[in-house]
Amino acid sequence: MTGVKTRAKAMMMVALGAGMLAFASPAVAQEVAPDQLALARQYVDLTDRSAVYEVTLVQTGIDAMRQIIQQNPEIVEQTDAAISKVLENYRGRKGELLDQFARIYAVRFTTEELQQIVDFYESPVGQKLAQTNAEANQDLQRVLQVFTNNLQREFFAQVRAELRAQGIEL
């Protein structure tokens, strides 16, 4: 029975991987008109209020510092200097990531749709939405975390009850 479960898990992982590749590939493979890509990039620029690139760089630097210092606490200053130097190499590369984000939107929306999206995000309401999205997303993540924690406990309890009804005790 264990072999069957292992094969089933492996097949599920292959299916998930294939599905993820199929989902991701249109943005990579499809050509996009320059004006469409420019509008998509404009949208990305208008909505990048949480500075995702900068936050990712800082978090990566912190993670590297923790990993190195945990094993080599005597080289804190040298590690800090090295991380600062490497961060400088990445500071001017934000556009590369945002261009990739723009390509994803450009593949999924027409030029006309992108123009409507940009027009909205240039409006006062669109600007307010872009400014509050980061905070709202944090609140949404907290709500989802509470929901997930409760769901996991309730779900497990209900599965146990169903198994108990079948005479199986965990």
N, C-alpha and C positions, 0 to 999 in steps of 0.2 A: 504494500500500500504506500510506503514511503517513496518508492521509486516513481509511482504514478503521480504523487503530489509534486515531487521534484520536477518531473517532466511537464506537468501542468503549469507549474510556476515558470519554468523556462520558456514554455510556449507563450505564456502571457507576457513575459518580458520582451520576447521577440516581437509579438504583436504590438505592444506598446511602443517599442522602439521604432518599428516600421511606421506606425501611425504618427509618431512625432516627426519622423523624417518627411513623411508625406505632407504634414502640416507646414513644416518649415521650408520645404523646397520651393514653393511658388515665389517667395520673396527673393530667393537667390537666383533662380533660373530665368525668371521673366524679365524682359526688357521693359523699361519704363521711359516715357517721353520726358525730356528735360524739364518742361514746364510743370508737368505733373509731379516730378520729383522735387522741384523747387517749392511748390505749394505744400507738399507733404513736409518738407524741411521747415517751412515757415510755421506750420502747425506745431511741429515738435518744439521749435524755439519758443513759440507762444505759451506752450504748456509745460515747459521744463522749470517749474517753480521750485521743485524740491532738489534741484541741482544733482540729479542722480549720478552723473559722472564724478563730480567732486566728492560726494558722499561715499561712493564706491572706492575711490582712491584712498580716502582717509581710512576707511574701514580695512582696506587691504594692508595699508601701512601699519595700522594697529595690530592686525592679526600677525603680520610678519614679525613685529616687535615682540609680541607675546611668545611666539614660537621660538625665536632665537634667544631671548632673555631667559626663558624658562630653563633652557639647557646651559646657557652661558651668561649668568648674571653679572659677571665681571666686565662685560663689554657693552654696557648700556649706552655710553656716550658714543662709541664708535658705530654701534648699530643705529642709533638715532641719526647720526650724520649720514650714514649710508642710505637709510630710508629717505631722508630729506633729499638727498641727491637723486635717488631713483624717482621719487615723486616729481621732481622738476622735469625729468625726461618725459613724463606723461602729461604734465599740465597743458601743453599745447595741442593735445591730441583728442580733445573732447569732440571736435567736429567729426572725427572718424566714426565714433559711436553714434552720434546723432544722425549722421548720414545713413547708417544702417537702420536706425529706427525709422527714418523718413522713407526708406525703400519699402519697409514693411507696410506702411500706410499707403504709399503710392501704388502698390500692387493691389491693395484691397479696395481702393476708392478711385472713382473717375476724377478727371480734372475738375469737372463741374461740382462734384460732391466735395472735393478738397477745397475749392474756392468758397463754397458755402460754409464749410467748417472753419476756415480761416476767417471769413467775415464774422462768424459768430464769436470766435475767440478774440477778435479785435474789438468787439462791442463791449460796453461796460459790464453787462451780465456775463459775457464770456470771460472777461478779465477777472471778474470776481470768482467765477467758478474755477478758473485756473489757479488763482491764489489760495482758495480754500480747499482744493482737492487734496493737497498733501496732508493737511490736518484731518480732513474727513476720512481719508484713507487710513490714517492711524486709528481713528475711532472705529472705523469699520473692521479693522484687523482685531481690535480688542473685543468687539462684539462677536466676531467670528470665533475667536479663541475661546471665549466663554461658552458659546454655543457648542463648539467642537468638544470641549471638555465634558459638558453635560451630556451631549449626544453619546460620547464614547461610554460613559458610565451607564446611562440608561439602556443603550443598545446591548452592552455586555450583559446587564442584568436581565434583559428580556430574552437574550439567547440562552442564558443559564436557566431561566424559567421554562423555556421551551424544551430544553434538554431534560430538565427535571421532570417535566410532564411525560417524557418518554422513558423515565426511569433511570436517567443518567445523572449522577451527581458529580459536580466538579469540585 
